[in-house]
């Protein structure tokens, strides 16, 4: 196989896998053990794959010191670059349900937790008093298997056990990834990794 053919095959495989995952028709989609705390996802909400493309870090960051995460809320994609530029990752993500729940700008990773616990924010409790006050680590936890805590209070990049959320507006403010993707990002990002939401 030629180098060009191998590149084409890999790109096709990546695009096909990404499109299938974002379209919701993949084997990863599940409805059992749902942690859909935000409520039922409307069937009319479409996943956005039109802007799911690679980006260069330079328009967004002055340096890659400590690594960099860019979350594109419009395309619902998370980009990661390592400090030495040897690693670039692109993941489909869930984003906030509405503009009033959305925060944009620069922040950073201040804490990393494997097996995070979850507590609703005061605003969540006010909107949904029936929600539990605490959920420990495990399959019912809305934060999935790993969480990157940001310097903005209550904001996280985390996993989810409810894979229907990915590629949709489905969160109360956080950025969600498939559990296998947050595990990978968790291993790459460090405390101090810069984060930009656009």
Buried (B, 14 or more C-beta within 10 A) or exposed (E): EEEEEEEEEEEEEEEEEBBBBBEBEEEBBEEEEBBBBBEEBEEEEEBBBEEBEEBEBEEBBEEBEBBBBBBBBEBBBBBBBBBEEEEEBBBBBBBBBEEEBBBEEEBBBBEBBEEBEBEBEEEBEEEBEEBEEEBEBEEBBBBBBBBBBBEBEBBBBBBBBBBBBBBBBBBBBBBBBBBEBBBBBBEBBBEEBBBBBE
